[in-house]
Amino acid sequence: LMERKKVAMVTADTYRIAATEQLKTYGKIMGIPVEVADSAEDISGILAKYKNMDLVLLDTAGRSPSSDEQLEELKHFISRTQADEIHLVMSATTKYFDMIRIIERFGSAVPINRMIFTKLDETRYYGAILNLMNNFQIPLSYYATGQNVPDDLESPEIQSLAERITR
């Protein structure tokens, strides 16, 4: 938005209570359209509507890495998007071996291009982030250090991340 690009948001998170309303509120604040995709079949039409946008952000519902059915739904949904990038969002408070399993399970369903970590303000241990980036060769696109959007969303800078890890 700071670069004056045309942006739209699409959410498929119709499972979490008030998730769509929350994104619609963000969209209203930012002055960008927000659409709701109730099913995978809806996504093609919605994306066609915003084909002239510079950026379309697509939010999917959180899925359990233990559910083959939910991973298959996600795979079906993503296959209709022709996404340029797929960001896997994980909490920094998740146990390291669970993070590995999450990446492996989601990575088997959809091609993960980047990672985003939330809740850095709720942990003091950040080494897992570096290990995951190294072991899976998936770059970090953002991390969140609190709940104030967009103030607590940061682009990873080597110096800042190194300070967090060694602190």
C-alpha positions as CSV (number, residue, x, y, z in Angstrom):
1,L,0.0,0.0,0.0
2,M,2.9,2.3,0.7
3,E,4.1,1.7,-2.8
4,R,0.6,2.6,-4.1
5,K,0.0,-0.8,-5.6
6,K,-3.5,-2.1,-6.2
7,V,-4.2,-4.8,-3.6
8,A,-7.1,-7.1,-2.8
9,M,-7.6,-9.7,-0.1
10,V,-9.5,-13.0,-0.4
11,T,-10.2,-15.2,2.5
12,A,-11.3,-18.8,2.6
13,D,-11.2,-18.9,6.4
14,T,-14.9,-19.5,6.9
15,Y,-14.2,-21.9,9.8
16,R,-12.9,-19.6,12.5
17,I,-15.6,-17.5,14.1
18,A,-15.5,-13.9,12.9
19,A,-12.3,-14.5,10.7
20,T,-14.0,-13.0,7.6
21,E,-15.3,-10.0,9.6
22,Q,-11.8,-9.4,11.0
23,L,-10.2,-9.3,7.5
24,K,-13.1,-7.2,6.2
25,T,-12.3,-4.7,8.9
26,Y,-8.6,-4.6,8.0
27,G,-9.6,-4.2,4.4
28,K,-11.9,-1.3,5.2
29,I,-9.1,0.4,7.3
30,M,-6.7,0.0,4.4
31,G,-9.2,0.9,1.7
32,I,-8.8,-2.4,-0.2
33,P,-11.5,-4.9,-1.2
34,V,-11.9,-8.2,0.6
35,E,-13.8,-11.1,-0.8
36,V,-14.9,-14.4,0.8
37,A,-14.4,-17.7,-1.0
38,D,-16.8,-20.2,0.5
39,S,-15.4,-23.0,-1.5
40,A,-12.6,-23.9,-3.9
41,E,-15.0,-23.5,-6.7
42,D,-15.5,-19.8,-5.9
43,I,-11.8,-18.9,-6.1
44,S,-11.4,-18.9,-9.8
45,G,-14.2,-16.3,-10.3
46,I,-13.0,-14.2,-7.5
47,L,-9.4,-14.1,-8.8
48,A,-10.6,-13.3,-12.3
49,K,-12.4,-10.3,-10.8
50,Y,-9.1,-9.0,-9.4
51,K,-6.9,-10.0,-12.3
52,N,-5.8,-6.3,-12.8
53,M,-4.6,-6.0,-9.2
54,D,-0.8,-5.8,-8.5
55,L,-1.2,-8.1,-5.5
56,V,-4.0,-10.4,-4.3
57,L,-3.4,-11.9,-0.8
58,L,-5.3,-15.2,-0.2
59,D,-5.9,-16.3,3.4
60,T,-6.7,-19.9,3.9
61,A,-8.1,-21.5,7.0
62,G,-5.7,-22.9,9.5
63,R,-5.4,-26.7,8.9
64,S,-4.2,-29.5,11.1
65,P,-1.1,-31.2,9.7
66,S,-2.5,-34.5,11.2
67,S,-5.6,-34.4,9.0
68,D,-5.1,-36.0,5.6
69,E,-8.6,-34.8,4.6
70,Q,-7.9,-31.1,5.5
71,L,-4.5,-31.2,3.7
72,E,-6.3,-32.6,0.6
73,E,-8.9,-29.8,0.8
74,L,-6.0,-27.2,1.0
75,K,-4.3,-28.9,-1.9
76,H,-7.5,-28.7,-3.9
77,F,-8.0,-25.1,-3.0
78,I,-4.5,-24.0,-3.8
79,S,-4.5,-25.9,-7.1
80,R,-7.2,-23.4,-8.3
81,T,-5.2,-20.3,-7.5
82,Q,-2.0,-20.4,-9.6
83,A,-0.3,-18.7,-6.6
84,D,3.1,-17.1,-7.2
85,E,4.1,-17.7,-3.6
86,I,2.8,-19.8,-0.7
87,H,3.7,-18.7,2.8
88,L,3.4,-21.2,5.7
89,V,2.5,-19.3,8.9
90,M,3.6,-20.9,12.2
91,S,3.8,-19.8,15.8
92,A,7.3,-19.3,17.1
93,T,6.1,-21.0,20.3
94,T,5.5,-24.3,18.6
95,K,7.9,-27.1,19.6
96,Y,10.8,-27.5,17.1
97,F,10.0,-31.2,16.2
98,D,6.3,-30.2,15.7
99,M,7.5,-27.4,13.3
100,I,9.5,-30.0,11.3
101,R,6.4,-32.2,11.0
102,I,4.2,-29.2,10.0
103,I,6.6,-28.2,7.2
104,E,6.9,-31.8,6.0
105,R,3.1,-32.4,6.0
106,F,2.1,-29.1,4.5
107,G,5.0,-29.3,2.0
108,S,3.8,-32.7,0.8
109,A,0.4,-31.1,0.0
110,V,1.4,-27.7,-1.4
111,P,4.7,-26.1,-2.5
112,I,5.8,-23.9,0.4
113,N,7.9,-20.9,-0.9
114,R,8.3,-18.9,2.3
115,M,7.6,-19.0,6.0
116,I,6.1,-16.4,8.4
117,F,6.5,-16.8,12.2
118,T,4.1,-15.2,14.6
119,K,4.3,-14.7,18.4
120,L,8.0,-13.9,18.6
121,D,6.9,-11.8,21.6
122,E,5.8,-15.0,23.4
123,T,9.1,-16.8,23.4
124,R,12.8,-16.2,24.1
125,Y,14.1,-18.9,21.8
126,Y,14.5,-18.2,18.1
127,G,17.1,-20.8,17.0
128,A,14.4,-23.0,15.6
129,I,13.6,-20.4,12.9
130,L,17.2,-20.4,11.7
131,N,17.4,-24.2,11.8
132,L,14.2,-24.6,9.8
133,M,15.3,-22.0,7.2
134,N,18.6,-23.8,6.8
135,N,17.3,-27.4,6.9
136,F,14.4,-26.9,4.5
137,Q,15.9,-24.0,2.4
138,I,12.7,-22.0,2.8
139,P,13.3,-18.3,3.3
140,L,11.6,-16.2,6.0
141,S,9.4,-13.5,4.6
142,Y,8.1,-11.9,7.9
143,Y,7.7,-12.4,11.6
144,A,5.3,-10.9,14.0
145,T,6.5,-9.5,17.4
146,G,3.0,-8.7,18.7
147,Q,-0.6,-8.2,17.8
148,N,-0.5,-4.6,16.5
149,V,-1.0,-4.8,12.7
150,P,1.0,-3.7,10.8
151,D,3.4,-2.2,13.4
152,D,4.5,-5.6,14.8
153,L,5.0,-7.3,11.5
154,E,8.6,-7.1,10.5
155,S,10.7,-8.1,7.5
156,P,13.5,-10.3,8.6
157,E,16.8,-8.4,8.7
158,I,19.9,-10.4,9.4
159,Q,21.1,-8.1,12.2
160,S,17.7,-8.1,14.0
161,L,17.3,-11.9,13.7
162,A,20.8,-12.5,14.9
163,E,20.3,-10.3,17.9
164,R,17.1,-12.2,18.8
165,I,18.8,-15.6,18.5
166,T,21.9,-14.6,20.5
167,R,20.1,-12.5,23.2
